[in-house]
Amino acid sequence: MEYKELEVWVEARKLTNLVYDVTKVFPKEELFALTNQIRRCAISIPSNIAEGCGRQTSKDTIHFLHISRGSLYELETQFYLALDQKYISEKDFELIIQQIQISKRLINGFINYYKKL
């Protein structure tokens, strides 16, 4: 199965697109700070899933999946900070956190799958 067909990658991509939509309203002075950091972090999640799927060994794949999972935790923290600064509404925050939780669950399952190979 190609990575583009994997639910874990599809949901991570949805998260990235949601992040872009939500951060469009962040203050302009944050463009090169928190906004940029959040977007780069979000991009790395599906990117590392794809890179991991392109690797030759399960060990290499798991390594990139762990990087992707770390980025999910980083992204979650950044959105808590955005909420603290009132850059994001509670409603949008909950939407993002919900999608992060979906992605965490899926990536953990994918890591466990590769550990069994």
Summary of the structure (lengths in Angstrom):
residues: 117
radius of gyration: 14.6
end to end distance: 15.4
largest distance: 47.2
contacts: 357
relative contact order: 0.17
helix: 82%
strand: 0%
